[in-house]
């Protein structure tokens, strides 16, 4: 890689097949040679070193309210923009703080732990249906399990999971960072509109007949006053359901593929299942499901020897920061005995992922069950297919045989 190549590097290059397969050598070059890198294709600044990423995510001068105003006449496009703009992901304090406090009550360790028997039962059932035959681990297991878990926690009918997955995919495509054709964009917008209508109907049902679930609790909070409007509730339910299972799907697929390539590490875990927390943490560091997130400067800011001007966009590369040798020993090596609380896979600071604990919890259960029941799992590493995305790193296909 020449000096001119690194100067010309753009976020859009992550769509190239060779970088989709392995972006990490490029990340290293950026960290070493141009850690605060101006994207030549107009994507703003790319920040790759761990300390700089933390500085951006900690600094209130870098705003999460980075959505461009919608000038579209199309009603569905306007509704989609309104939906996104109400989500915690795209809000700064105090609105972000107010919403997060309300939703965080549903993601306490105690509440998540209470779902352990159901999550273990679902994991066992799905793995049993996959047993003894070649399957696509993503389609047959890593997609349905997280959908069922987050639907169960929210109080969404599990039988709606196929439709919910389709709408979630529409939501994810809007955040993927890859270029979209007009027809694909319209389809994604229609999915978000359908998502809105679905939750509006479900909220009306819970108002009439509350149940012992997260959705009923949130509806009660909305009815208590100005703490949570119905539109805020709907927008953030979409975020929780879509993001709540999408990242977990990628975590499970990325983890199994990485462990299949490092069989000694897998065997080490099989012999010591108590390593589940550190294994999941290491997989998150090594192949984070979310690779990129963004901010917008609200003032001129000096960072890494560069001046980021007010109004300019900043993309922090979480996947690059997680392999910064300034913070992690042998960062390109998968080590299931490594445990660091410093991984940035779920972000950092006030906007760190509210569902991170649930994703870790699910993954620990899944990998522990795989190790106990299928220590000889066969993974067709050379036939794995990655998704097309800049922001997310995951798989659409991973052929496996469980035995």
Residue pairs with C-beta under 8 A, 6 or more apart in sequence:
1 25
1 26
1 29
3 33
6 26
6 29
6 30
6 33
6 34
6 37
7 34
7 40
8 40
9 26
9 29
9 30
9 37
9 39
9 40
9 46
10 39
10 40
10 41
10 43
11 39
11 41
11 43
11 46
11 177
11 292
11 315
11 390
12 41
12 43
12 179
12 390
13 19
13 26
14 20
14 23
14 291
14 292
14 390
15 178
15 388
15 390
19 26
20 386
20 388
21 386
23 291
23 319
24 319
24 320
24 323
24 332
27 48
27 317
27 319
27 320
27 323
28 320
28 323
30 37
30 46
30 48
30 317
30 320
31 48
31 49
31 320
31 324
35 47
35 48
35 49
35 52
35 304
36 45
36 46
36 47
36 52
36 303
36 304
36 305
36 306
36 308
37 45
37 46
37 47
37 48
38 44
38 45
38 46
38 306
39 45
39 46
39 315
43 313
43 315
44 294
44 312
44 313
44 314
44 315
45 303
45 306
45 308
45 312
45 313
45 314
45 315
46 315
46 317
47 53
47 56
47 303
47 304
47 314
47 315
47 316
47 317
48 317
48 320
48 321
48 324
49 304
49 320
49 321
49 324
49 326
50 321
50 322
50 324
50 326
50 327
50 342
50 344
51 324
51 326
51 327
52 303
52 304
52 316
53 316
53 317
53 318
53 320
53 321
53 344
53 348
54 321
54 344
54 348
54 349
55 303
56 62
56 295
56 303
56 314
56 316
57 295
57 316
57 344
57 347
57 348
57 349
57 351
58 348
58 349
59 301
60 92
60 93
61 297
61 298
61 299
61 301
62 295
62 296
62 297
62 298
62 301
62 314
63 92
63 295
63 296
63 297
63 298
64 89
64 90
64 91
64 92
64 96
64 295
64 351
65 85
65 90
65 91
65 92
65 296
66 90
66 294
66 295
66 296
66 313
67 81
67 84
67 85
67 90
69 81
70 77
70 78
70 80
70 81
70 82
72 78
72 81
74 189
76 186
76 189
76 190
76 192
76 193
77 189
79 189
79 192
79 193
79 196
80 174
80 188
80 189
80 192
80 193
82 231
82 235
83 192
83 196
83 234
83 235
83 238
84 90
84 174
84 235
85 91
86 231
86 232
86 235
86 236
87 235
87 236
87 238
87 239
88 96
88 99
88 100
88 103
88 236
88 239
88 351
88 354
89 239
89 243
89 351
91 99
93 350
96 350
96 351
97 350
98 227
99 228
99 232
99 236
100 350
100 354
102 218
102 221
102 227
102 228
103 218
103 236
103 240
103 354
104 354
105 217
106 153
106 214
106 217
106 218
107 354
107 355
107 357
107 358
109 357
112 357
112 358
112 361
113 361
115 149
115 152
115 153
116 361
116 365
118 149
118 152
119 149
119 361
119 362
119 365
120 365
120 369
122 145
122 148
122 149
123 145
123 365
123 366
123 369
124 369
126 140
126 141
126 144
126 145
127 141
127 369
127 370
127 373
127 374
127 402
129 140
130 137
130 140
130 141
130 400
130 402
131 374
131 402
131 403
132 401
132 402
132 403
133 401
134 399
134 400
134 401
135 141
135 399
135 400
135 401
135 402
136 397
136 398
136 399
136 400
137 252
137 253
137 256
137 379
137 398
137 399
137 400
138 249
138 253
138 395
138 396
138 397
138 398
139 397
141 252
142 248
142 249
142 252
142 253
142 395
142 398
143 165
143 245
143 249
144 161
144 165
145 248
145 252
145 362
145 366
146 244
146 245
146 246
146 248
146 249
146 252
146 359
146 362
147 161
147 164
147 165
147 168
147 245
148 158
148 161
149 245
149 248
149 358
149 362
150 156
150 240
150 241
150 244
150 245
150 355
150 358
151 157
151 158
151 160
151 161
151 164
151 241
152 158
153 213
153 214
153 358
154 213
154 214
154 215
154 237
154 240
154 241
155 206
155 211
155 213
155 214
155 215
155 216
156 164
156 202
156 215
156 241
160 198
163 198
164 241
165 245
166 191
167 191
167 192
167 194
167 195
167 198
167 242
168 241
168 242
168 245
168 246
169 191
170 187
170 188
170 189
170 190
170 191
170 192
170 195
171 188
171 191
171 192
171 195
171 238
171 242
172 242
172 246
172 389
172 392
173 180
173 184
173 188
174 180
174 188
174 189
174 192
175 391
175 392
176 388
176 389
176 390
176 391
176 392
177 292
177 389
177 390
177 391
178 388
178 389
178 390
180 188
192 238
195 238
195 242
196 234
196 238
199 233
199 234
199 237
199 238
200 230
200 234
202 215
203 215
203 219
203 222
203 230
203 233
203 234
206 215
206 216
206 219
207 219
207 223
210 216
210 219
210 220
215 237
218 228
218 233
218 237
219 233
221 227
221 228
222 228
222 229
222 230
222 232
222 233
240 354
240 355
243 353
243 355
244 355
244 358
244 359
246 289
246 392
246 394
247 289
247 290
247 346
247 353
247 355
247 359
247 392
248 289
248 358
248 359
248 362
248 363
249 394
250 289
250 387
250 392
250 393
250 394
250 395
251 280
251 283
251 284
251 289
251 359
251 363
252 362
252 363
252 366
253 394
253 395
253 398
254 283
254 286
254 287
254 289
254 393
254 394
254 395
255 279
255 280
255 283
255 287
255 363
255 367
256 370
256 377
256 379
256 398
256 400
257 287
257 379
257 381
257 384
257 395
257 398
258 283
258 286
258 287
258 334
259 265
259 266
259 269
259 279
259 283
259 334
259 336
260 266
260 377
260 379
260 381
261 334
261 381
262 334
265 334
265 335
265 336
266 371
267 375
268 275
268 336
268 337
269 275
269 276
269 279
269 336
269 367
269 371
270 371
270 375
273 368
273 371
273 372
275 336
275 337
276 364
276 367
276 368
277 339
277 360
277 364
278 336
278 337
278 338
278 339
279 336
279 364
279 367
280 360
280 363
280 364
280 367
281 338
281 339
281 340
281 343
281 360
282 334
282 335
282 336
282 338
282 339
283 334
283 363
284 322
284 343
284 345
284 346
284 360
285 322
285 323
285 328
285 338
285 340
285 343
285 345
286 322
286 323
286 334
287 319
287 393
288 318
288 319
288 322
288 343
288 344
288 345
288 393
289 345
289 392
289 393
289 394
290 318
290 345
290 346
290 347
290 353
290 391
290 392
290 393
291 317
291 318
291 319
291 390
291 391
291 392
291 393
292 315
292 316
292 317
292 318
292 319
292 390
292 391
293 315
293 316
293 318
293 347
293 391
294 313
294 314
294 315
294 316
295 313
295 314
295 316
296 311
296 312
296 313
296 314
297 308
297 309
297 310
297 311
297 312
297 313
297 314
298 310
299 310
300 307
300 308
300 309
300 310
301 307
301 308
302 308
308 314
318 344
318 345
318 347
319 393
321 344
322 328
322 331
322 343
322 344
322 345
323 331
323 332
324 331
325 331
327 340
327 342
328 338
328 340
346 352
346 353
346 356
346 359
347 353
353 359
370 377
370 402
373 402
374 402
374 403
376 403
377 400
377 401
377 402
377 403
378 400
378 401
378 403
379 398
379 399
379 400
380 398
380 399
380 400
383 397
383 399
384 395
384 397
384 398
384 399
385 395
385 396
385 397
385 398
386 393
386 394
386 395
386 396
387 393
387 394
387 395
387 396
